[in-house]
Every structure is written in C-alpha cells, then in structure tokens.
Amino acid sequence: MKKFRVPAGVKHLIIFADMDKHSATGHAAAFECAHANLLAKNDLVKVSIRWPDNGDFNDMLMNGDQVREQVFYKKVAV
C-alpha cells in the first residue's frame, strides 16, 4: 500500500484496513497511503479509510461487526 498512487481520473479512493489491535499495522499503512495520495498531483478529491471493529473484513462478514470510517478531503488551492 505504501507505494500505491491512484491512476488519472480517480476522484475517490476507498482504503479497507485491518484492525490490528496489537500492532496498528493496518491503520498505519492505510493512513500513510491516504496521506501520500492526498499530497500527490492527481485528480483525487476524497479518501475514505474503512476498518472493522475486529480483525479483517472477512471477520466482519462472518461475525456481523460494525465498520468505522474516516474521510479526508484534498485541500483545494484558492
């Protein structure tokens, strides 16, 4: 995820992160990816990071857990 940059024309990037309660690895990678893409020269307007309450998205589907979301918007030059 570290090196991923959105292709031209993409306006909304949605990142699905794991909930690594003991290492924060999934969150760290997701937020680093969001930050780099928001600062890059591209067509991106919005980044959404989503993560389940526990484990990964397969755990969420199997257990019916909730999903959390943090949304960031690219700063527009005036």
N, C-alpha and C positions, 0 to 999 in steps of 0.2 A: 504494500500500500504506500510505502514511503515515496516511491518514485512515480506513482500514478499521477498523470495530468489529464484533465478532461479534453476530449477532442474538440475541434472547432464546432461551433453551433450548439453545444450543450449549455443549457441555461440553469439547470437544477441537478445537482449531484446529490444522490442519496447514498450514505455510507451505513452499512449494517455492521455493528461492532459486537463482539462477545462481551459478556460480563465476567471478567476475570477478577474475582473478589480479592485474590491474594497477591496479584501482580499488577493489575491495571494495564496489562499489555494491550488488550483490545481497544480500550479507550485511548491510550497513548497513541497508537497507530492511527486510529480514526481521526483524532483531533489534529495530529501532525499532517495528515493528508488534507483535511479541510483547510487548515491554515495555509499550506503551500499553494493549494488551488485558488484560494481567495486572493492571494497576493500575485499570482501569475497573470500574464497578459493573455486573456481568453474571453469568451463570451459568457462566462459563468455569472449568475446573479445571486444564486442561493445555494447553500449547502445544508442538508439535513443529516444529522447523525442519529441513528436509532439503535437502541440496545434493549435486550430483555432484562427483566428483573433478576433472573438467574441463568447462568450458563450461556448457551448459544440459542440461535433461533429454532433449531430442532427441539431443544428442551422446551422452549416457549410453546411450540406447536403441540408437543406431547403433554405438557402439564397445564396449558391454559394460562400461563403467566402473562403479565402486562408488559407492554413495550413503552419505553421512555423515548423522548425525542428532544434534541437541542437543535435550533435553527440559527444559522448565521447568514447575513446578507453582505454582499460585496459593497464596500464603500464606493460611492459614485462621486467622481470629480465634478465640481460645480463650475 
